[in-house]
Amino acid sequence: MSRFLPLTIRFVGGGTMVVTTIADAKNALAGTWKNKEAPAYLDAVRLVDEAIAGTCRPAIAFATFKKAAAQQGLLRPAGPSAALTMFDQLWSRSKMPPS
């Protein structure tokens, strides 16, 4: 199981990738971004590398990666989880009048 909630990245060329780990984030950073010179992107590269080396907390590196992707408009909106969808369906059924 992944430590982080999945992020779906849509690269500039149109491809997508689901990122759930620091290793995934490193692979995604190698993809096609709008601006690989942007400060947030460079911070993400540095902190992801440091997390892999064990000198940065993975949660900080992942949050920085997410921020960089969001700033460049690469994050796809996340839909509700399967559990939330199931809960919504059960809730709506409980509100229906008995037949």
N, C-alpha and C positions, 0 to 999 in steps of 0.2 A: 504494500500500500504506500502511496505517495505521502510525503510529509506536507505538501502544499496543495491547495485547491487548484485544479487545472485551469490554465490560461490558454486560450486559443489565439494564436498569432497569425495574422494574415500579412504575408510579406508583400513588398512593393510589386513583385512580379506576379502576384496572385496566388501563390502557393500558401498552404496553411500548415501549422504545426501545433500540436498540443504540448504544452510545457508544464511538467509536474515536478521536476527535480532540478537541482543545480546543473547536472550534466546536460539535461534538456535545454536549460537556459544558455549554456555555453554553445551548444549546437545552433540554437536559434540566433544567437548574436552573430554567428558566422553567415547567416542568411542575408537577403537583400533588404536593407533598411533604407529609409529616406535620407538620413544624414548620419553617417558613421563618425562624423567629427563633432556632433552635438555633445555638450558636457554631460548630459544624463546618460547617453549611450556609453561614453568613455568611462563614466563612473561605474556603470553596470558591468562592463568588461573587466575592469580592475577588481571590483568586489566579487564577482563570480570566480575569477581566477584565485583570489585570496581565499574564498570559501573552499575551493577545491584543494588548495594548499593547507587548509586548516587554520588559517590566521584571521578569518572573518566568520562571523556567525552566518550560517546558511539563510536564516530568516531575513537578515539585513540585505544580503546579496539578492535574494529573490524579490524582496520589496523594491529594491533599486532597479532590478530588471523590469518589473511590472511598471514602475513609474516611467522608465525610458520608453517602453513599448507604448504606453498610453500617450505620452507626449508626442510621439510620432504617428499616432492614429493607427497603430497596428493591432491593438486589442480588439478582438471580436466580442460583442456583448455576450455574456454568459446567460443561458436560459436557466429556468428553475431546475433544481435537481430532480431526479426521478422520485426521491422520497417526498419532496415538497409537492410535486405533481400528484402523487398518490394521496397525500394528506388533503390537498385541495379537493380532489374527487370525493373522498370520504366525507369531507365537511359539507360539500354541496348536496350530497345524498341525504345527509342527516337533516338538512333544512327543508327537504321536500315533504309535503303533506303526505300522510299515509294513504295508500290506495286501497 
